[in-house]
């Protein structure tokens, strides 16, 4: 944030205030939301593990990632993953596997 503020020739606190006024949330929350959005997409579309996705999008602590994800989406990352896998497997293939 400091480098961006310097490039814009303003203080970090002024940049944070201006950003929040324009966007409605703090820059930190904005970045967290982007990371969670990217994680949700990866959970639904890849076979990467939850830990791999967590690291890929920039989280360093699994418990914080799971907590923040659940607050944002109302479900755990593993639940999003399960729903994504179910959507990718045709229903006839699922039925065949349960016989």
N, C-alpha and C positions, 0 to 999 in steps of 0.2 A: 504494500500500500504506500509505503514511504517513497519508493522510486516513482510510482505513478504521480503522486502528489508533487514531487520535485519536478518532474517533466511538465506538469501543468502549472508550475510556479505557484503552488498553494500549500498550506500546511496539511498534514495528514488529517487532523481533526476537522478542518474545513472541508476537505474532500469527503470524509465520511458523512458529515452533516448534509452536504450538497447531494451526495448519492442517495442518502435515505430520503431526503425531501423529493427527489425526482422519481425514485423507484418504489419507495414505500417500505423498504426493508434495508437493514444494514448491509454493507458489502460482505461481511462475514456470513450472514444468513443467505445472501444471494449465492455466494460460492457453494455453501453447503447444499442449498437446493439444487444447484446444477449437478453437483456430485451425486446426490441421491437420485436425481432423474436419470443420469447416465447409468448408475448402478441398476436401477429398475429395468432399463432397456437391456443391459447385459444379462441380467437374471432371466429375462424372458426369451432372449435370442441366442445365448451361447451356452456352452457346457462348462464354462469356467466355474470353479468352486466359489462359494460365498467369500472365503478368505482372499482368493485371487482377485475377485471383483472389488472387494473392499480396498485392497492395496492399489489396484489399478486406478480407482477413482480418487484416491488420495486420503483415505482414512487410515489411521494407524492402530486403532484399538477396536477389536471386534465388538465388545459390549456396547461401546458408544455408537458404533455403526448400526447395530441391530436396534438399539433404543431409538436413535434418530430416524431410522427407516420406518419403524413401527409408528412413531408419532406422525410422520409425513403421510404414509400410505395405509395405515390401519391394519397392517399385517406384517409378519416377519419376512425377511428376505427369502427364507426357505419356502414359505407359502407362495410367494410370487414365482419362485423357481418351479415349484410343483405345478402351478397353473400353466406356466409357460411350456413345460414339457408335455403336459396333457394336450395342449392346443396343437403341438407339433406332430403328435402321433395320431394318425387317422383313427376314427372310432372303430372301423372294422378291424384294424390291427390290434387295438386294445381288447376288443371282444375275443379275438382269436387267442390272445395271450392268457385269458382267464378261463379257457375251457379245460 
